[in-house]
Amino acid sequence: MTTDASRLQHIDSLRAVAALLVVWLHGSELFAQVAPAIGSRWIADGAKMIDVGRVGVVIFFGISGFLIPSSLHGSGWPALRDFAAKRFFRLFPLFWLSIPLALLTMWLPFGRVMDAREIALNLTMMPGWLGATPAMGLYWTLQIELLFYALCAGLFALGVVRRPFALAACAGACTGLFVVAFLLAKWRFASLDPLLWLNLAVMFVGAVWRRRMDEGLPRLETAILAATVLAIVLIPAGSFALYLVKPANDLSTFLAFAAHALGLCLFLVFSAFSVLRSAVLSWLGMISYSIYLLHPVVLYPMVWALKQAPERAPDMSLLMAFAVAATIALSALTFYGVERPAIRLGRRLLRERAAPSQPLASPAAP
């Protein structure tokens, strides 16, 4: 298959859908909490029942797996350095901008403060793992992204990041580790979030899926991929069975696993077929990192305003339409003003570093 940009337009479109699903959940959930009697509450109830935000995040994880391992080219340290530089300029400049924006729109209006130590730890993109409070709750997904990048870099260093068997084995191993972590957590023997391993499994499934679409897979790798996908799809059934046996278990666990399964299935279907090929969705997919990262900056001032007079809240459909439009406007501004210039700066620095030095001209003969 070809690998030109037009072929991946449907992936950008799918990324846009994932981002909008996250905005849908967070916006409707917040509006319903602040104004319980709000009109069109079904928008929030439906989003919560399906857990569309988690569905969107899982789609994002699948897309990362689909794209990131294939972006590792070359050999040795220079290739890893270039990969790290590209990822840094792609993620961190906009991420750093999100921190002060979060403090101004999500913390100060509600009388909350963050000390200098926590702000410094947030700059690492791993505040949760370093014991700090994230400036935005959604930073947990970026932590997992960084871990996946590190794992891909390790596979690249071992020379196996493009080998389907290695990727399939990682997908299967992460699924197995999820089962072990989940059971240990149920027995209170461990506190590590089992969903970490399930999310990594989705990413590696995305990587194997890309190999299948590009080159096809041998039988063993196909079997591992099918078994991993089947396991993730069946995990909700096992969780629901535990709920029926012991109703004290939280039903939200089943809903979370069901959302994972749904997100994975949607990713597999829509990445394989180009039905989402759309210029508008593709453009939204281009700015989807800004949409995902900055939509709380739009939502929380709206929540603050609603808190002043919740009984006068407009219909939720109107609030959501405004929230989506304002988020897209802000995201376009930050994409063209911050995100894209940072990406271009990173590429220019890499080109300058790779350009061979020009020897000084020899003096002309007398």
C-alpha positions, 0 to 999 in steps of 0.5 A, a space after each residue: 500500500 502507498 504511504 502518502 499523506 492522502 492515504 492517511 487522511 482518514 486517520 486524521 479524520 478518525 483523530 478528529 472524531 476521537 477528540 470530539 468524543 472527548 469534548 462531548 463527554 467532558 462538556 456534557 458531564 460538567 454542564 449536567 453537574 452544575 445545572 441538574 435541571 438543564 434541558 436536553 440532559 440526554 446528551 450527558 446521559 448518553 455520553 456517560 452510558 457509552 463513556 464516549 470520552 474513553 472511547 475517544 481516548 482508546 481511538 487516540 491510543 490505537 492511532 498512536 500505535 498505528 503511526 509511531 513505530 512506523 515513524 522510526 527510521 534509520 539506525 543507531 543513536 542519530 535515529 533515536 535522537 531525531 525521533 525524540 526531537 520530533 516528538 518533543 517539538 510536536 508535544 511539549 511547546 503546546 503542552 507547556 502553554 496548556 499549564 498556565 492556561 489551566 491555572 488561569 481558567 481551571 484553578 484561579 476562578 475556583 479559588 484553587 492554587 498550585 505551588 511552584 513544586 507541582 508546576 515544575 513537576 507538571 512541566 515533565 508531562 508526568 506529574 501523576 507518576 511523580 506524585 504531583 497534581 496534574 494541572 489538567 486531569 487529562 494529562 494521564 493520557 500523555 504520560 502513557 504516550 511518553 511510556 509508549 514512545 520509550 518502549 518503541 525506542 527500546 524496540 528500535 534499539 533492539 532492531 525489532 520495532 518493525 518486526 510484526 512478531 515483536 509488536 504482536 508479542 508486546 500486544 499479547 504480553 500487555 494484555 496478559 499483564 493487564 489481567 494479572 494487574 486487574 486480579 491483583 488489584 481485586 485482591 488488594 495486592 497491588 495498586 498499579 492501575 491495570 488500565 495502563 497495560 490495557 491502553 498499552 495493549 491497544 497501542 501495540 495492537 495498532 502497531 501490528 494492525 499497521 504492519 498487517 495493512 502495509 505488508 500482511 502478517 504471517 500466521 503466528 502474528 495473525 493469531 496473536 493479533 486476533 487473540 489479543 483483540 478478542 481478549 480485549 473485546 471479551 474483557 467486559 464480559 468477564 468484568 460483568 460476570 464478576 459484577 453479577 457474582 459480587 454486586 458490590 463491585 463497581 459497575 463502572 469498571 464494566 463500562 470502562 472495559 466496554 468503552 475500551 472494547 468499543 474504542 478498539 473496534 471502531 479504530 480497527 474498522 475506521 482505520 481499515 476503511 476510508 469511509 471517514 475521508 473528509 476535508 473538514 474532519 481531516 483539518 480538525 484531525 490536524 488540530 486535534 491535539 490542540 482540541 484534546 489538550 485545550 478544550 477544558 480551557 473553554 469548558 471551565 470558564 463556561 462552568 464558572 459562569 453557569 455556577 453564578 446562575 444555574 437555574 438560568 442555564 441554556 439548553 445543553 445542546 446550545 452550550 455544547 455547540 458553543 463549547 465545540 465552536 469555541 474549542 475549535 477556534 482556540 485550537 486553530 489559533 494555538 495550532 497555527 500560532 504555537 503547534 505548527 511553528 514548533 514542529 517546523 522549528 524542530 524539523 529545521 533544526 534537524 535538517 541543519 544538524 544533518 546538513 554536511 559542513 561545507 569545506 572552506 574553499 582552497 586559495 586560488 593558485 598564484 
